Amino acid sequence: MDEILIAIEVAYATPEQQVIVALDMPEGTTVEQAIQASGLLNRFPEISATDLKVGIFGSVCKLDQPLTQADRVEIYRPLIHDPKEARRQRAVKR
Protein backbone atom coordinates (compact mmCIF):
# COMPACT_ATOMS: atom_id res chain seq x y z
CA MET A 1 0.00 0.00 0.00
CA ASP A 2 1.31 3.46 -0.88
CA GLU A 3 2.20 5.88 1.86
CA ILE A 4 0.00 8.98 1.92
CA LEU A 5 2.01 12.21 1.77
CA ILE A 6 0.87 15.62 3.00
CA ALA A 7 2.21 18.95 1.76
CA ILE A 8 3.39 21.19 4.60
CA GLU A 9 5.65 24.18 5.14
CA VAL A 10 8.14 25.04 7.87
CA ALA A 11 8.82 28.76 8.34
CA TYR A 12 11.44 30.75 10.24
CA ALA A 13 12.20 34.45 10.07
CA THR A 14 15.03 36.66 11.23
CA PRO A 15 14.92 40.46 11.07
CA GLU A 16 16.79 40.18 7.75
CA GLN A 17 15.05 37.30 6.00
CA GLN A 18 12.13 34.88 5.98
CA VAL A 19 12.59 31.27 4.94
CA ILE A 20 9.75 28.88 4.12
CA VAL A 21 10.62 25.28 3.31
CA ALA A 22 7.96 23.24 1.49
CA LEU A 23 7.95 19.52 2.28
CA ASP A 24 5.97 16.42 1.36
CA MET A 25 5.88 14.31 4.51
CA PRO A 26 4.11 11.07 5.48
CA GLU A 27 0.68 11.45 7.04
CA GLY A 28 1.07 11.49 10.85
CA THR A 29 4.32 13.47 10.77
CA THR A 30 4.81 15.57 13.92
CA VAL A 31 5.88 19.20 14.16
CA GLU A 32 9.28 18.11 15.47
CA GLN A 33 9.83 15.66 12.59
CA ALA A 34 8.94 18.35 10.06
CA ILE A 35 11.37 20.82 11.64
CA GLN A 36 14.15 18.22 11.54
CA ALA A 37 13.38 17.40 7.89
CA SER A 38 13.34 21.09 6.90
CA GLY A 39 17.06 21.57 7.60
CA LEU A 40 16.37 24.91 9.30
CA LEU A 41 18.10 23.84 12.53
CA ASN A 42 21.34 23.42 10.55
CA ARG A 43 20.82 26.54 8.47
CA PHE A 44 20.14 28.76 11.50
CA PRO A 45 22.36 27.61 14.39
CA GLU A 46 20.81 30.25 16.67
CA ILE A 47 17.62 28.16 16.83
CA SER A 48 17.75 26.24 20.11
CA ALA A 49 16.66 22.67 19.37
CA THR A 50 16.15 22.06 23.08
CA ASP A 51 13.94 25.09 23.72
CA LEU A 52 11.83 25.42 20.57
CA LYS A 53 8.74 27.61 20.61
CA VAL A 54 6.56 26.62 17.68
CA GLY A 55 3.10 27.04 16.26
CA ILE A 56 0.88 26.15 13.35
CA PHE A 57 -0.48 29.23 11.55
CA GLY A 58 0.10 31.43 14.62
CA SER A 59 -1.38 29.05 17.21
CA VAL A 60 1.23 27.77 19.67
CA CYS A 61 1.49 23.98 19.75
CA LYS A 62 3.64 21.18 21.11
CA LEU A 63 6.39 19.42 19.17
CA ASP A 64 4.46 16.13 19.16
CA GLN A 65 1.43 17.71 17.43
CA PRO A 66 0.60 15.70 14.27
CA LEU A 67 0.37 17.73 11.08
CA THR A 68 -2.36 17.78 8.48
CA GLN A 69 -2.42 18.72 4.80
CA ALA A 70 -1.27 22.31 4.09
CA ASP A 71 -0.18 23.11 7.68
CA ARG A 72 2.55 25.73 8.11
CA VAL A 73 4.84 25.14 11.08
CA GLU A 74 6.31 28.36 12.43
CA ILE A 75 9.47 28.45 14.53
CA TYR A 76 9.37 31.44 16.88
CA ARG A 77 12.38 33.46 18.00
CA PRO A 78 12.61 34.49 21.66
CA LEU A 79 11.57 38.04 22.43
CA ILE A 80 14.56 40.33 22.83
CA HIS A 81 12.60 42.89 24.84
CA ASP A 82 9.70 42.29 27.17
CA PRO A 83 6.77 44.06 25.44
CA LYS A 84 5.40 45.39 28.74
CA GLU A 85 8.76 46.84 29.71
CA ALA A 86 9.23 48.41 26.27
CA ARG A 87 5.81 50.04 26.55
CA ARG A 88 6.72 51.43 30.00
CA GLN A 89 9.95 52.87 28.66
CA ARG A 90 8.15 54.56 25.76
CA ALA A 91 5.62 56.05 28.18
CA VAL A 92 8.42 57.46 30.35
CA LYS A 93 10.02 59.17 27.34
CA ARG A 94 6.81 61.08 26.56
C-alpha positions as a Markdown table, in Angstrom:
| # | Residue | x | y | z |
|---|---|---|---|---|
| 1 | Met | 0.0 | 0.0 | 0.0 |
| 2 | Asp | 1.3 | 3.5 | -0.9 |
| 3 | Glu | 2.2 | 5.9 | 1.9 |
| 4 | Ile | 0.0 | 9.0 | 1.9 |
| 5 | Leu | 2.0 | 12.2 | 1.8 |
| 6 | Ile | 0.9 | 15.6 | 3.0 |
| 7 | Ala | 2.2 | 18.9 | 1.8 |
| 8 | Ile | 3.4 | 21.2 | 4.6 |
| 9 | Glu | 5.7 | 24.2 | 5.1 |
| 10 | Val | 8.1 | 25.0 | 7.9 |
| 11 | Ala | 8.8 | 28.8 | 8.3 |
| 12 | Tyr | 11.4 | 30.7 | 10.2 |
| 13 | Ala | 12.2 | 34.4 | 10.1 |
| 14 | Thr | 15.0 | 36.7 | 11.2 |
| 15 | Pro | 14.9 | 40.5 | 11.1 |
| 16 | Glu | 16.8 | 40.2 | 7.8 |
| 17 | Gln | 15.0 | 37.3 | 6.0 |
| 18 | Gln | 12.1 | 34.9 | 6.0 |
| 19 | Val | 12.6 | 31.3 | 4.9 |
| 20 | Ile | 9.8 | 28.9 | 4.1 |
| 21 | Val | 10.6 | 25.3 | 3.3 |
| 22 | Ala | 8.0 | 23.2 | 1.5 |
| 23 | Leu | 8.0 | 19.5 | 2.3 |
| 24 | Asp | 6.0 | 16.4 | 1.4 |
| 25 | Met | 5.9 | 14.3 | 4.5 |
| 26 | Pro | 4.1 | 11.1 | 5.5 |
| 27 | Glu | 0.7 | 11.4 | 7.0 |
| 28 | Gly | 1.1 | 11.5 | 10.8 |
| 29 | Thr | 4.3 | 13.5 | 10.8 |
| 30 | Thr | 4.8 | 15.6 | 13.9 |
| 31 | Val | 5.9 | 19.2 | 14.2 |
| 32 | Glu | 9.3 | 18.1 | 15.5 |
| 33 | Gln | 9.8 | 15.7 | 12.6 |
| 34 | Ala | 8.9 | 18.3 | 10.1 |
| 35 | Ile | 11.4 | 20.8 | 11.6 |
| 36 | Gln | 14.2 | 18.2 | 11.5 |
| 37 | Ala | 13.4 | 17.4 | 7.9 |
| 38 | Ser | 13.3 | 21.1 | 6.9 |
| 39 | Gly | 17.1 | 21.6 | 7.6 |
| 40 | Leu | 16.4 | 24.9 | 9.3 |
| 41 | Leu | 18.1 | 23.8 | 12.5 |
| 42 | Asn | 21.3 | 23.4 | 10.6 |
| 43 | Arg | 20.8 | 26.5 | 8.5 |
| 44 | Phe | 20.1 | 28.8 | 11.5 |
| 45 | Pro | 22.4 | 27.6 | 14.4 |
| 46 | Glu | 20.8 | 30.2 | 16.7 |
| 47 | Ile | 17.6 | 28.2 | 16.8 |
| 48 | Ser | 17.8 | 26.2 | 20.1 |
| 49 | Ala | 16.7 | 22.7 | 19.4 |
| 50 | Thr | 16.2 | 22.1 | 23.1 |
| 51 | Asp | 13.9 | 25.1 | 23.7 |
| 52 | Leu | 11.8 | 25.4 | 20.6 |
| 53 | Lys | 8.7 | 27.6 | 20.6 |
| 54 | Val | 6.6 | 26.6 | 17.7 |
| 55 | Gly | 3.1 | 27.0 | 16.3 |
| 56 | Ile | 0.9 | 26.2 | 13.3 |
| 57 | Phe | -0.5 | 29.2 | 11.6 |
| 58 | Gly | 0.1 | 31.4 | 14.6 |
| 59 | Ser | -1.4 | 29.0 | 17.2 |
| 60 | Val | 1.2 | 27.8 | 19.7 |
| 61 | Cys | 1.5 | 24.0 | 19.7 |
| 62 | Lys | 3.6 | 21.2 | 21.1 |
| 63 | Leu | 6.4 | 19.4 | 19.2 |
| 64 | Asp | 4.5 | 16.1 | 19.2 |
| 65 | Gln | 1.4 | 17.7 | 17.4 |
| 66 | Pro | 0.6 | 15.7 | 14.3 |
| 67 | Leu | 0.4 | 17.7 | 11.1 |
| 68 | Thr | -2.4 | 17.8 | 8.5 |
| 69 | Gln | -2.4 | 18.7 | 4.8 |
| 70 | Ala | -1.3 | 22.3 | 4.1 |
| 71 | Asp | -0.2 | 23.1 | 7.7 |
| 72 | Arg | 2.6 | 25.7 | 8.1 |
| 73 | Val | 4.8 | 25.1 | 11.1 |
| 74 | Glu | 6.3 | 28.4 | 12.4 |
| 75 | Ile | 9.5 | 28.5 | 14.5 |
| 76 | Tyr | 9.4 | 31.4 | 16.9 |
| 77 | Arg | 12.4 | 33.5 | 18.0 |
| 78 | Pro | 12.6 | 34.5 | 21.7 |
| 79 | Leu | 11.6 | 38.0 | 22.4 |
| 80 | Ile | 14.6 | 40.3 | 22.8 |
| 81 | His | 12.6 | 42.9 | 24.8 |
| 82 | Asp | 9.7 | 42.3 | 27.2 |
| 83 | Pro | 6.8 | 44.1 | 25.4 |
| 84 | Lys | 5.4 | 45.4 | 28.7 |
| 85 | Glu | 8.8 | 46.8 | 29.7 |
| 86 | Ala | 9.2 | 48.4 | 26.3 |
| 87 | Arg | 5.8 | 50.0 | 26.5 |
| 88 | Arg | 6.7 | 51.4 | 30.0 |
| 89 | Gln | 9.9 | 52.9 | 28.7 |
| 90 | Arg | 8.2 | 54.6 | 25.8 |
| 91 | Ala | 5.6 | 56.1 | 28.2 |
| 92 | Val | 8.4 | 57.5 | 30.4 |
| 93 | Lys | 10.0 | 59.2 | 27.3 |
| 94 | Arg | 6.8 | 61.1 | 26.6 |
